[in-house]
Amino acid sequence: MYVAHFDSELQISQSLEEHLYQVSNLIKDRVPPTVNFPKMSNHQLKSYIRFIYLFHDIGKYTDYFQDYLLKGKSSSLKNHAHISACFIYPFLTDKFQDLQIEQRSVWAFLAYIAIRFHHSHLRLKELFDDPSMWDVLNKQALNLLKKIDEIYRELHIKEDSSFEKFSDYFQIEKLKENKKFFINMPYHLRSPRLGDIHWFFGLIYIFSVLIDNDKLNSAGVQPKKVRTVSPQQVESYTNQKHKDLYSKEEIYLREKREAARKTMFEIIDGLTDEDIDSQYFFTITAPTGIGKTLSSLQCALRLQEKLTNKYKYTPRIITAIPFINIIEQTQIDYEKVFNKQATVVIHHRLNDFSDKNMNELPLDQTLLEVESWEGDVILTTFVQLFQSLLSGKNRLLKKINKLAGSIVILDEVQAIPEKYMALIGALLRRVAEYYGTRFILMTATQPKILQMGDRLQSRDFQPPIELLPNHDAYFKQLRRTKFIPLLKEKYDTESFLLLFRNIWDGKKSVLIVVNTIKRSIDVFRRLKELQDQEELYKDIDIAYLSTNIIPKKRKEVILNVKQKLNENVPVILVSTQTIEAGVDLDFDLGFRDLAPLESLVQTAGRVNREGKKGEYCPVYIVRFENDNQYVYQLHHLERTKNLLEKYNQILEPEYPSLIENYYEQLMQFDIPEESRTLWNEGIGQLDFEKLEEFQLIEKIGEVIDVFVEMDEKATQLANVYEEIHKDKLDLSLLEGIIDKDYIIKQKENISYYDRQAITKIVLIKMSQYMIQIRGKRVKNNPPISFSSRNGIKSSIFWIPKGQLQQYYDEETGFIDEYGDAFIW
């Protein structure tokens, strides 16, 4: 028996025949009927992908690989991916004769790339620069030809290829001599004649299908059919959730939510088969508090029913949210709606997948399912979605095939940086066109992302369907806040606090949002000093929030402030933009350093959130000296400033027209260079190195992870993190970190994959004590490297419990006394 995988510790193996032939016959069911590419039909694509999977490990039949796997004999000839890739190219060019020669050569070459790098990362550069590789490939091919009859028989391909032709596909010299359609193909893919955007989306799709199914099968994870629930379950849950709202304001808000929900659902419900076939984009433009989260889910479930009826497959629902801290409430709502009738997979960098309630799989398989989006409903972040689409990285791309045929809800789309709006708009258009993905875009400030994407491509696409067409009426009824621009002068900390004290009456809760950590600490400390000097009321709680304090502390601050707000106890919160990230707090008035308009609207959403504090609570817009230039591009601020300074005040019903004006002006500018370059070069020319420049969350300079040993739990985590880097892991140290039943089940020697999963869990739990600091600040006050703990390999820095006073202030976080206007 030829073996595909072998666990020497457990003495468990999987045959190559099972891994290749059996899975290849199932893989076509993993390709939804919505996926199509120019001149490549869905039927052709399914056949094409089946062959890719069938032959992706054919190189494992060599004696060199089998000896390595079963006997531990290592040599350069054991590598199997490249020889497998060399087989697939001539096979596919011969098999797809109904395509023109250039088309089938490109598709065959993309398959070659996918298989060659299925254990690595995608690239098209320097593919044939190593002359010694041809000698290796020839030796491997000769070895495979010696057992060609066994391979032919095991892979059951009599109906797909004659034995004579099958043998001919191992002629390496023919490939080497094929300059036009093989060796020079990377150049042709960048040329105007043959180059096209769809090749990028075709390559990452077939690569994703291959590596995803390869990893799932190797780990023994069985793909499952998508399960779902009726849209009516959302309505039932909503009614239950709001049944105890009795005040006049609460009843009024509930009625508005219900009216909006019905409008959205009726539009989705009324879509014809023709609409379902041709329409890929829907928008929900609605103010904060109107119930977009649950209404969009109900719309997605109804759309799911319609797509299931038409295409005879059930799409996944994938919801992507810009900020991790919004996910928690959405997760609660989703899990109550689906009520264990469907699996909700949560995927972001801080999610603790070791939660026993998720499923009963081993930790390594659970991690694989999460990272592969192997669930019925996926709840994730913009970073996971867009960084994965715009990448050649293996681990990121493996989940991308799950987008195909799915319904994707994008919440708070205005959070996408302006420099990437055109890029993301174009990306969404093509994912919809080639993968058949449907999108629901939600926001209170609908940016023109799709229109910008259309401009980038110089193409006209069908406009989206707005699911709340009367949204203007909802905005006009709002009386919660007003902007008061105070932009004629620039403020330092002292002049701002003078303004603040002239406005604040000492009885209201106040939110102060500034653009840099340095300014936020300055304002916070001066307020505390004024309180100590009895120039502010002693009983007023002054709180601080930014990414300079550990996430565990941030949660505590938010909960404490929320409790005081609910009890109508005055509180002052000084914060950076962290407060904009979906934090559900409700203040009486606000102060905001100048920022792009969408950020100002987000801050206003934290003031008089539910309209219970009277009409038009003020949000004062000020300008601190130079701070905003560290965070935002100058022309964005100038556009906002020019819009605002025409007014003495702007009432909430006027926000939509202000926002419309803001984005209309944005449309007059040239496409940002970042979007244009990444689209034309990264995607258009399949330059995966160029795509690495894409950073949805911009890192200004080098960023360092610093672990703060704040309490006993942090100490335990630090000890375990050190322990898992040792050859022999003491499982008893994991108690309290990983489920006890799992520890009991494990043998003394855990597998490599289990150790990977445990490491991931420990790092996720450590992240609650982790802050990210710019490298310059770390140099100013350098903590200890974690590698100082017995020489373990780690890039993390460490603030020991005994040295907190030197490095970390409990209220304001990491200590930097050098005065840089840092924004992290």
N, C-alpha and C positions, 0 to 999 in steps of 0.2 A: 504493500500500500504506500502510495506517495502522500506525504504529510504536508498540510498547509501551515498548521500551528501546533506547537508542542510545549506543554508546561512540564519542565523537568522535575519540579518539586512535587506536583500532584500526579505526574505521570499520565496526563490527559492530552490526547491529540485530536486533531480534526483532519479528515482526509481532504486532499486537494479536490477530488471529484465532488464531494459534498459542498465545499466552499465555493467552487466555481460553477459547476453545472446546475446544481439544485437551486442556488440563489439566483443565477442568471435567468432562470425560468420564472422567477417571482418578481424580478426587478422591474419588469415592464409595468406592473401594477402600481409601482411607486412613481410613475410619470403621469400626472394628471392629463386629461384630454384637452386642457386649455393651453398646453405648451406647444408653441409653433415658432419656427424661424423662417425667414425668407428662403423659399425653394426647398425647405425641409419640413415635410408634413409631420403631424403628430405620430402617424403610423410608422413613418420612416424613422423618426427619432427613437421610438420605443425599440425598434429592431436594432438600430445603431447602438443604443445604450446597453442592450442585452449582450451584444458582441463585445463591447468594451469590458463589461464585467466578466464575461466568460473567459476572456483571455488576459485579464489584467495581471494575473499571477502565473501565467504559463511558464515563466522563467524558473518557477520553483520546482519544476520537474528535473532540473539539472542535478547531477550527482553532487555538484559543489554545494548547492543549497541544502539538499537532503543530508549530506554529511555534516554540514554546519549545524543544522537543527537537531539532529538526532545524536551526533557524536561530538559536537563542539569544535569541529575542524574549521578554522577560519581562513579565508583567502579572498583576494579581490574578485575571484570568479563566483563567489557565493551570491553576489547581488543579483536580484531577479527583476527589478522594475524596468531597467533599460532594455534588456533583451525582450521582455514582454511587449514593450512599446514598439520595438522594431518589428515585431510580428504583426501588430495590429494595423500598421500603416498600409502595407501591401494588401492585407486581407480586405480592409474596408474600401480601398480604391478599386479593388476587383469586384467587391460585392455590390457596391452602389452604382451600377452602370447607368441607372436611369437619371443620375445627376450629371451635369456637364463636367468635363474633366477638371476644370479649375475648382468648381464647387466641391466635388468629391475629394479632391486633393487637399483642400483646406480642412474639410471636416475630418479627414483621415489624419491630418497633421495635428489638429486639436486633440484628437484621441491619443495620438502619440505623446503629446505634452502631458495630458492628464495622467496617463499610465506611468510615464517615465518619472513623474514627480509625485506619485500618489502617497509616498512616504515622506515627502518634503514639501517645498513651497513652489508655487507657480513662477516660472520665469521663461522668457524667450531670448535672453541675451547669452552669448558665449556658449551656445549649445554644442558646438562641434569644434571647440578650440583645442581640446585635448586629443592629439593624434593616437595616443596609446589606447583609447577606448575601443577603437575598431578591432584591435587584436583580441581584447577581452571578449567582445561581442561575437567574433568569429569562433573562438574556442567554445563559448557557451552554445552557439548555434549548432556546431558539430556534435556536441554532447547531446543536445536535444534530438537531433536527427537520428541518433543511434536508437532512440526509443520512440520514434515518431508513431509507430503503429499502436503502442500502448496509449499515448496521449490522444491520438485520434479516436480510439475506442472509448476511453474514459470520458471524453468531453462530448460524446454523442452528437457529432456534427456532420454526419453522413448526408443529411438533407440540405446542409448549408454549404458544403464544400466537398469536392472529390478528394480522394487521398493524394492524387498526384499534385493537384494544386496546393493542397494543404502543406505538403513538403516544400513546395517552392517558396512559401512565404518566409522561410528562414534564410534567404539569400542576402546576407549582409552587404556583400559587395555591390549588389544592384542598388541598394539604398544609398550607399556611399557615392555612387556615380550619378545618382538622380539629383543633379544640381538645381534644375529648374523648379521642380515641385516638392523638393524635400529640403535639401541643404540650404537653399536660398529662400525658403518659405517665410522665415521671420521678416526678411526684407520686403517680400511681396505683401505681407499683411499690413505693412506700414505705407504701402504705395497707394496713390489715389485710385489706380485702376482696380485693385483687388481688395484694398483695405475697406473695412466697413465696421460701424459700431456694433453690429449684431454678433460679430465674432467674439468679442469680449464676453457678452452675456451667454453665448453658447458655450464658451470654454469654462467659465466659472460654474455653469449649471451642470455640465457633464462631470466635471471634477468633483463637485459637491455630491452628486448622486453616487459616484463611485466610492469616494472616501467615507461617506456617511454609512452606506450599506456594508462596505468592507469592515469598518470598525464595529458596527452593530452585530454583524454576523460573527466576527471573530470573538466578541465578548459574550456571545450566546444570548443577545437581546433580540427578541422576536418583534418585528414591526407590528403595530396594531392598527386596526381600522379606527377612523375618527368617530368618536361618539359625541352626541350633542343633546340639547334639551329644547323644549318648545319656547318660542319667544314669550309666551304668556307667563313663563316663570319669572321673567324680569318684572313684569307688571305686578305679579303677586308679591314679589319681594319688596318692590317699591311701596306698595300700599301698606305692607306690614311695617316697613321701616319708618314711614311717616305718620302712622296712625295716632301717635300721641302728641301731635302738634295742635295746640289749642289757641294760641294767641292770635290776634288779628293779623299781625305781620306774617306769622307762620302759615296761617290758612291761606292768605293772599299768595305767598310764595309757592305753596303746594299747588294751588290752582294754576299758577303760571307754568309750573313745571309740567303739570298734567296736560295742559293745552299744548305746550311745545312738544311733549312726547308724542301725543296723538298726531300732530301735524307731520312729524318726521316719519312715524310708522306708516301713516296712510300713503305717503309718497313712495316709500319702499314697497309697500304692499301693492301699489297700483302699477308697478313696473311690468311692462309686457315682455314676452319672450324676446322680441326684437331689441327692447331696451337692455335686457339682461345680456344679450349677445354683444352689444356694441358699446355699452357704457361701463367704464372702469373706475371712474372717480366720482365721489360724492363729498360734499362739504357740509359741515355743521358750524354755522356762525352764530354764536349765542353768548350772552354775558355770563360772567361767573355766577354760579349758584342756580343755574337753570336746569341742572341735572343731565349734563352732556354725557357723563360717564355711563350711566345706566341706559339712557336713551340710545346712545350709539351702539351699545351691546345688543339691545333689542332689535335695532335695525340690522345689525350684522347677522343675528340669528335668523331673521326673516329672509335676508338676502341669501344666507346659507341654504335655507329650504328651497328657494327658487333655483339656485345653482344646482343643487342635488337633483331636483326634478328634471332639469334640462340636460345636464351632462352625466347623470348617473354616477356621480362621485360626491363625497362630502368634504367640503373645504375646511381647513383649520381656520380658527380665528386667532389672529396675532395682534396684540395690542402693544404698541411701543409708546413709551412715556419719556419725556426728556430728563427727568430727575428721579433718582433712586428713592428719595423720601416721599414722593407722591405714590409710589407703588403700593405701600403698605395698606392704605385705605382702599385702593382699587382692588387689591388682592382679597381683602375682607368681603367686599361687595361681590366679586366674581365667585368666590368659593361658596357663598351663601346662595347665589343664584343657581350654580351648577350642582350643589348639594351632593357631591361625590358621584353624580351620574356621569360626569366627565372629568378628566384629569386636567387641572390647571397647573402648568409648569411655570415656575418663576425663574427667570434667568437674568441675573446681573452680577457684578463682581462681588457684591457683599451678601448675596443670598446664601443662607445656611441650608444646603441641600441635604444635610444629615437628619433633618426633621423626620422622625420615624413615621409620622402620619402620612407622609407623601406616598410611600409604597413600601413593599416588603423586600425590595431587591437589595443585594449587597451594595456596599458604598460605591465601589468602582463602577458598577452598572448604573446606579442612580446618577452619578456624576455624568456618565456618558449620555444617558437619556436627557438630562437637563441641557447639556451643551449641544446636543443634536436636535433640540426642540421636538423630542419624540413624545408629544402629548396632544391632547384634543384642543386645548386653549393655551396659548403662550402669552405670558405677561413679561415684557422685557423693556429695555431702554433704547433710546436713540443711538447711544454709543454702540451697543451690541448689534443693532440692525445696520447702521450705515458704515461703521468701521469694518464690518464683515463683508458687506457688498463691495466696498472699495479697498480690496486687499487681495494679495496672493497667498496669504498665510493659511496653511492647512487647517489648523484648529478653528479659525474663524469661518472659513468657507464651508465646512462640513454641514452646517445647518441651513445654508442659503437655498438648497433645493426645496426646503419646506415652505418657502415663500410661494412657490409655483401653485397656482390655483387657489391660493388662500385669500381670506379677507383680512386686510390689515387696517387697524384703527390707529391713526397717528394723532395723539393728543398734544395740545399746546404746540402746534407746528411753528408758531412765531418764535420759539426758542432756538430754532436753527439759526446760526450766525449768518448775517447778511452776505458775507463773502462766499458762502456756500449755498445760498438759496437757489441760484440758477442751476448749479450742479445737482443738487438734490431733486429739484423739479424735473430736470432732464432724466435723471436716474429713475425716478418713479414712473415717468412716462414709458420708458423702455422696459422696465420690469413688468408693467401692465401689458405692454404690447407683445412681448415674447413669452412671458410666463403665465399670462392670463390672470394676474393678481388684481383683485379689486381693493380700492383704497377709500377709507373714510377719513377725511382731514378735519380736525376739530380745533377751534380756537375762538376766543372772543375778539381777536384782532386778525382777521383772515389775511395773511400776507399773500402776495401774488407769486407764490413759489412756482406754481405750474406755468404761469405766464412767463416768468423769467426763464424757466427751463425751456419753454418753446422758443424763446428768443435765442437762447444759446444754441439750439439745434437748427434755427431758421426753418422751423416747420410749424404748421398749424394743426393742432389736435382738437378733438371734440371737447368743448368746455364741460366742467363738472356739473352734476346736478346738486343744487343747494337743497338740503332737506328741511331747512327752516327758512323758507323764502320771505316770511314776514318778520325776519329778525330785527329790522329797524324799529318795529313797534315795541319790541321787548326792551330795546335800549332806551327808547324815548320815555318809557314809564319809570326809568330808574332815577332815583333822587339820592343816591347813597353818598357820593363824593363829588368834589370839585378840585381842579388844579388851580393853584395860585402861584404863577411864575414870579420869582424874585431874582431876575437874572441880570439886572443892571450893574451889580457890583459882584466882585469875587470875595469869598469869605475865607478867613483862617479860622482856627478852632475857637479863638476868643471872641471874634466878632459874630460867629455863628451862635455861640452860646448866649451872647447878649440878645440876639434876635430871638432865640428860643425862649428865653426867660420873659421877654416882652410879650410873647404870644401865649405861652402856656399858663394856664390859671392854677396849676397845682392839683387839679382834681381829675383831670382826664388822663387816660392811658395814651402813651405816645410811642410811635415808631420812628426811629431815625435811621435812614439807610444811606451809607456813604460808599464810595467806590474802592477804597483801599483799606487793607488791614491796619496800616499805620494810622490813618485818620480815625478809624473806628476805635482803636485803643486810646488815642489822644482824647477823643470826645468822651469816651467812657470814663477814663481816669479823671478828667477835669470835672465831670459831673459828680463823681464820687468825692472829689476834693471839696467842691462846693457844698455837698451834703455834710461833709465833716466840719466845714466852716459854718454850718447852719444857715447857709444861703439857699438851700433847698430843703424841703420838708424831710425830716429824719425818717418818717415811716414810709416814704416812697421807695419801692424796690427798683433798683437800677440793674438791668440784666445786660449781658453781652453775648453776641452770637456771631461766629465766623468760622471759616475752615481752619483758623489758627488754634482752635480747641478740638479735642478728640471727639469723634462722633458720639461716643457714650455720653459725654458731657453736653453735647449739643441737644441730644434728646431730652436730657434732664432739664436744660434751660427752657426748651420749648414747652414741656409739660408743666413746669412751674409757672411760666408766663401765662399759659393757657388757663390754668386753674385760677390765677388772680383775675384774668379778664372775665372768666365766667362768674366770678364772685363780685364783679364790679369794683375791684380793688385797683387803684391807680398804679401803673407800672410804666417805666421807661425802658424800652429795648433799643440798644444800639447794635446795629448789624451791618454786614456787607450784603452783597447781592444774594447771599445764602438764603435770605428770607423770601426771595422771589421764587425759590424752587418748590412751590406747592405747599408751603407751610401754612397750615390752617389756623391762623390767628386773626383776631378781630379787634383793632384799635380804634380809639376815638379820633385821632388825627395823626398825620404823618409829615415827615420832612424827608426829602429825597434829593441827593446830589444829582446834578444833571447827568442824564444817560439817554440812550436811544428811546424813542417813544414807547416801544413795546415793554421796556423795562419799567418805565414810569407807570404804565397801565397795570403791570404786575404788582407794583408796590401799592397802588391804589386799591387793588383787590384784597389787601390786608387791612383796609380801613372800612369800618361800617359795612362789613361783608354781607350781613343779612338784613341791613336796612333798619335795624332796631334802635339806632343811636340818633335818630332824627334825620333831617334832610341836609344834604350837601356838606358832609364833614370835610374839612380842608386837608389837602395834601400840598404842602409848600415845596416848590421846586427851587433849589438854590444851586450856586456854583462855588464849590471849594476851589481854591487856587491850584490849578494844574493837575489835580488828582485824576479827573476823568480821562486825561490824555494817556494815562498808564494803562487804562482798561479798554477804551473804545477808540476806534479810528476817528480822527478829527472831523472828517466830512459827515459822519453819522451824527455827531454832536451838533455840528453847525446846522444841519438840516432840522434837527429837533429844536434847537435854540431859535432859529428863524421862524419856525411855526409858532412857538409858544410866546415869544416876546411881543407879539401883536396884541395879546390879550391881558387884561387885568385878572380875569378868572375864566375858567372853562368848566362848564357844568357837565355832569356825566352824560346826559343825552347828546351832548355835542362830541363826545369821544369818537363815535364811528366816523363822522365826517372828517375829523382831524386825522384819524388813522388812515382813511382812504386817501386823503391828501398826501400823507407821509409816504405811502407806498406808491402813489402815482409819481411823486418826485423821484423815488428810488428807481422806477422804471425808465426815467429819462437818462439815468447814468449809464455808462458803458458796463457791460458784464464784468464783474470783478476778475482780475487776472487769475486768482486762485481757482475759480470755477472753470474758467476757459482753459487753463493749462491742464488741470486734472482731467477734464473731459476730452480735450483734443489729443493729449499725449498719453495720459494714464490709461484711459478707456479706449480712445480711438486707435492708439498704436500699441495696445496691450503692454504698456510699460509699467510693470508691477512695482518697480523701484520708485517710480514717480508717484504712484498711489500711496506710498508710505508717508508722503508729505501731508496727506489728509489727516487733520486732527480736529474732530468735532469739538472737543474741549481743549482749547489752546493751552499749551504749556509754554510759558515764557521762560526760556532758559532751562537748564537742568533742574529736575524736580527729584527730591530725595524723600523716601519713606522713613519716618521716624516713629518708632514704637515707644510709647510712654507707659512706664510701669507704675500706674496710678494706684493699684490696689492688689489684694491677694489673688484675685482672678487673673489679673495681668501677669503677676509673678508666675502663676501656674502655667499660663500659656507660653511665656518666655521659656520656661523649663522644658515644656513639651516640644516647642519648636527646636530647641537645641537637641533634644533626645532623638527626634525623628531623622536627624542628619547622621546618626550613628548607625553602624552596620546592624547591631542588634537592638531592637526597639522594645523597651519595657512597657508592655500594654497596660499595666496597672496605672501608669501615669495619665492615661487617657480618661480615667473615670471622672465624670462630671463634664467632660468635653464631648465625648461620643457615647452613643447609647450603650448601656451596660450589657444588653443582650448580645450586641455585636462583638464586644470585647470577649465575652465568654465563649462565643462560637469560634473565635480565631485560634489557630495553632500558634506555636511559638514563632515560627517563621512565616511572616505574612508575605503575600506576593508583591511584586513590583507595582502592580496596578492598585492594590489596596493601599500601599504606602503613598502613592501619588494622591489618591482620594483623601487619605488622612491628612496629608500635608495641606491640601486645598482647604479642608475644613478648618484646620488650625489657623491658617492664614486669614480665612474669612472671619473667624472669631477674634483674631488679633487686630483686624482692621477697625474694630470698635475702639481701639486704643492707639490708632495710627493717624498721624497727620502728614500731609505732604508739604514740604518746605522747599523753596527755591534754593538751589545749590549755593548761591552767594550768601544767603543768610546762614546756612549751615557752616560755611567757612568762617563767618564772623563769630559764631559761638558753637563750635563743633561738638556734637554729642559723641558717644562712643560707638564704634562700629560693632554690629552684632557678631562679626567674625572674631571679636576678642573673647567670646565665650567658647573656649576650647578649639579655636581655629575653624569653626564651621563655615561653610561657604554661604555667604548671604550679602546682599546689597543693602540690607536694612540697617538703619542706625538705631541706637538704643539709649533711652534715658532711664538709668536705673532708679529704683525707688529711693535710694539714699542720696540721689543727686537732683531731685526734682527742683529744689530751690534755685539751683544754678541755671537750669534750662527751661523750666516750665512754670508759668504762673497759673494757679488753679482757676482764676476767673478769665484771663485773657489769652492763655495758651503759651506757645513757644516764645521764649524771650530773645528779642533782638534789639539791642540798644544802639544800633548804628544808623538808624534814621532813614533807611531806604523806604520808598513808597511802595512797599510790596503788596501784591494783590492776592497772593495765595494764602 
